Amino acid sequence: MNRFLLPALALCLALLQPAAAQIYRATDPLAHTYSIVARDPATGELAVAVQSHWFSVGTSVSWAEAGVGAVATQSFTNKSFGPRGLALLKSGKSAQQALDELLRTDEGRDVRQVAIVDNQGRVATHTGAKCIDYAGHQQGKQFSVQSNMMLTEKVPAAMAQAFEANAQLPLPERLLAALEGAQGAGGDIRGRQSAALLVVRGQASTEPWTDRLVDLRVDDSAEPLRELGRLLRLRRAYEHMNAGDLAVEKNDVPGAIREYEAAEKLFPQNLEMQYWHAISLANKQRLPEALKLLRPIFKQEPNWRTLTERLPKVGLLTLTADELKQVLSAK
């Protein structure tokens, strides 16, 4: 058995009645943590975000389905609450009705912490009487924040305040602000290790593979929230890159340049963003501008020059032989 699991498992058994020893399985995660579930009233998007001193917390705590709802299941985690809670919501039950049904059939309810938001923004939260102090939750308009094993009792209020104070931000950034608020109030008494951010559409589409709008995880890090924020900014940068590519397809070169520049502003050190920006310019007969971008890229990493040689074969670079020679010889 994992040596880190032994003391926590012993603590769990001490908390429960003797007959309840079978409630907890050694394979289940001990996600003592803080989290938020929320619905964006403007977009209908549904989300859950979490941070914990536990490896890969996002694989245990956070669950969401487009057009259905979001669930956070933590403390002495019952992972089945995620898929089962979503199934109950999908069957037509409200967040509270779904939570009531989950807890009714769970003998370990006193050590569970669960929060649910449904597709109408209704929230339901449970903090078991035997969750480890400091433990609690706070509900707001279409969101709920919850925490257990915190350093201070101020975490839920700090999360709620941060979420509400950043109403002008997109939902993913608001969730991150809430997590940062929790950390600012002391956070997990054990420290930090992993974090996750999951956002889905408010309505399911006919292309379910596109319904997860943001799905980011930091499984192990000394600064998981800082890394989660970096990944979110990187995702935003690639959204600009995708928008730039679409603008190129529509022959909107000024629009493409604006999007590429926005992407590069978010991550100026990312060579790939600069590279495809340059290739798009070259394909639009703006070779001098393309070369200005390509020269430092080739100097820093020669493999990009090798890749450029291969692009004409698949139609991704449409230059004359002389123009291609000029590009490949750029220094």
GICOR-V496877 format. One line per field, one symbol per residue. psi: psi as a letter, one per 20 degrees, with the letter a starting at -180 (. if undefined). A space follows every 50 residues. Layout:
# GICOR-V496877
psi: ???
This chain:
# GICOR-V496877
psi: qphihghhgggghhhrqgijhigpqiiqqmmpaqrpqqpohgiiqqrpqq qrmqplhhiggppqppjfaqpppacnpnhhhfhhghhgghiiqrgggggg hghhjoikhijqpqqppaijjpqpqpoqhjqpqpprrpqaokrpqqqqlq hrjigghhggghghikiiqqgghgghhgghgghhjhaphibqgrrqpppr qhpqrinhijiohpnpqohoqhmhhghghghghgghghghgghgghhghj kmgggggggghhghhhmhiohgghghgghgghikklgghghhhhghghhh nhhhggghhighhjjiomqrhggghgghjp.
